């Protein structure tokens, strides 16, 4: 089913997961009852969780506090063993786990959670597994990336955004369900004003009764045309080009003495920091770390803001392990390694002059004190 984007796609998936966990009884009676006194809970990566999960948790009535953060490994992927322990402990403490969100191309570093292992844990505990692939699910068409996606076929629901990595014009999200009956039970409805005589009865699929949106625009045409235009091989070429750009950016960061590596390249999103050598040495000093980190966070935010305001490139910031980082989302069909070089050098140029001005300010404040 096509939706406006990842948030509404996730809404359809998580609402169906919740209804499935309650055997669809809460559609009429609500979440609270004598038979279900515990708190419904869902689970996602402690580091790479997406803000849409919080919004959807609020929309379906469980509240954003119902989201449980699962520890990650050093590559910022969900730890399946930690998930297993949390689910066991939460059930013992009266909680009602209903869904685990596994990220398939996360928003900060394009990481893919260990899907097969998460699927094993979900199966052991009888919990719905949702694969949020808004940023990366379509990468499964690349043979060289297949190992990352092992286990996605076991998910109960999968979301992806064609308006991201398939270059379809806004807006176009998508949600897939393993069991169509669960989707139907979650969203079906009856309204007298939609009844027709037997001769006029419509026997096809009514998507207005299979998700949160009853009034729906014709999103399918632009997706169909894009698929017909590029085909599988055309999209493989595009996705590979984006991945090569991210890998090229990583190579530039590794080779530079004024930038810091924060991740290995995964798909098309890559994050890193501007960090001149003398500041890196200062960060390593425990006595100076907090003050220097604050300055480096400010520096990276200013660099990114200035570059964006000049119109040279659209670059954003994010947080990686509590540090402000520069984030590039490289999913345009026009972006080439040469564009990455231009952007990288522009970041360095802005970094040098902002750092010089920033240190003058810091030295001045220090002198005044």
Secondary structure, DSSP 4 states (H G I P E B T S, - for coil): -EESSHHHHHHHHHHHHHHHHTTTTHHHH-S-BTTB-SPEEEEEETTT--HHHHHHHHHTTS-GGGEEEEPB-TTS-B-HHHHHHHHHHHHHTT-EEEEEEEEBS-TTT--B--HHHHHHHHHHHT-EEEEE-TTTGGGGG-GGGGGGGTTGGG-SEEEE-HHHHT-PPS--EEEEES-HHHHHHHH----GGG---GGG---S--GGGSSS-SS----HHHHHHHHHHHHHHHHHHHHHHHHHHHHHHHHHHHH-SSEEE-----SSEEEEEE--HHHHHHHTSTTTHHHHHHHHHHHHHHHHHHHHHHTS---EEEEETTEEEEEEE---TT--HHHHHHHHHHHHHHHHHHHHHHHHHHHHHHHH-
